[in-house]
């Protein structure tokens, strides 16, 4: 019998699907997984994703603020990774957030 995946593993699976140059929110991932009130748990998963080959830099809060940046090595690594993918960041927030937003509930159904 196959072991059921835990919530963090499901979060990582969704995060790995976020396209290059796009971002999503903790809440959008939680909603997609059927746990709409678990955005904070998605954040915890991202904080613990360091060794799991997860593009955690592409997951931000609901208005595009880089709230997880303190969990990246280096002062501006999260911002640098996003800028390398063509996003513009001002004051720790993604410029034109809606233009870059990837909604797993619309993209993966």
N, C-alpha and C positions, 0 to 999 in steps of 0.2 A: 504494500500500500504506500502511496506517495505521501510524503509529509506535507501538510498544509503550510503554505507560505505565511510568514508573519507579516504584520502590517508594514514594518520597515522595508522588507524585501519587495512588497508590492509598490511602495513609494519609489524605491530605486528603479524598478522596472519601468514605471511611468516616466520618471526623470530621464532615463536613458533614451526615451523617444522624443524628447524636446529637440526640435530641429536646430541646427547651427544658425546663429543669428536671431533666435527667438527666445522668449522667456515665458514663464508661467508663474502662478502664485501658489503659495502653500495651500490656500483655500481651494483653488481649482483642482489641485491633485486630490485633496481630501474629498471633495464633492464627487470627482470621478470614481473614487474608490468606495463610494456609498457611505462615507463617514463625514458628512458636510461640516460637522462641528469639531473636527479633529485637525484643523489647520496647524495648531501648535504642535501636535504629534508629528506632523509632516516636517515641521521645522526641526524638531529633535532628530528625526531621521536624517535630515540634511546635515545637521551638526555632526552626526556620527558616520557620515558616508566617506570619510577621507580615504580609506584604502579600498573602496569598492568600485572604482572606475565609474563614478556617477558625476554628471555635469551639474553639480550643486550650484555653481555660479549662475545657472539659468533659472533658479527659483528665487523669487523675490516676494515682497509683501503685496497686498492687493492694489496698491497704488504705484508700484514700481520702485519702492525704496529698497536699497541693498541692505536689508536688516541682518543678513547672515554674514556680513563681511568680516566680523571679528573672528570668525571660525576658519578663516583662510590664512595661510602663512604669508607673511609680508603685509605691509600696511595697506596697499591698494590692489592686492592680487585679484579679488573678485571684480573690481572695476576694470582692471587691465584685461582680464579674460573676456569680459563683455565687449570692451572697446575693440579688442582684436577680432571680434566677430561682427564689427561694424555698428555697434550700438553707441549712442552718445549718452554720457552720464554727466549730470550737473548736480552738485550738492547731494551726492549719494542717491540720486534718483534718475531713472531711465527717462530720457527725453522721448516724447511720442510713444509712451508706454503701450497704449492701445494698438498702435500700428505693429508693434513687435510681439504682442501678447498671443500666446498659443494656448488654446483652451482644449484640454484633453477630452472634455465631454462632447465637444463638437468634432474634434479631429479623429478620435479613436473609436467612435461608435459605428 
